Amino acid sequence: MDSREDAVVSVVHHPAGINAGCARCRTIISSGTFAIGVQVGNHNYLVGHNPPKQCCGEEKKVPLLYDDEVLAAFGAQGIMDTLGRDGSTTNLRLYEVAQFISTAVH
């Protein structure tokens, strides 16, 4: 997809919290106030669970969410390591979002 030189990884903070769940059964699959963001050019993405979460017999598009900024920063470091190893975002599950609420680059 895109080269690692083009990708900027950050911890994204959404103070109100994010709940991601299954529309069918209304189960909350992931929740938290921090996520891992990847910006490539003018596009913003949240990093999703890999392998993807399952609910109601289907793969769900669910971002990695954290309640703790330190854990989110540790996850962001893992994403940067993956980009460094692979040289691209191809092996990441990325979900495009319009914009990040707030970010702190780690």
Secondary structure, 3 states (H helix, E strand, C coil): CCEHHHEEEEEEEEEEEEEEECCCCCCEEEEEEEEEEEEECCEEEEEECCCCEEECCEEECCECEECCHHHHHHHHHHHHHHHHHHCECCCCCEEEECCCCEEECC
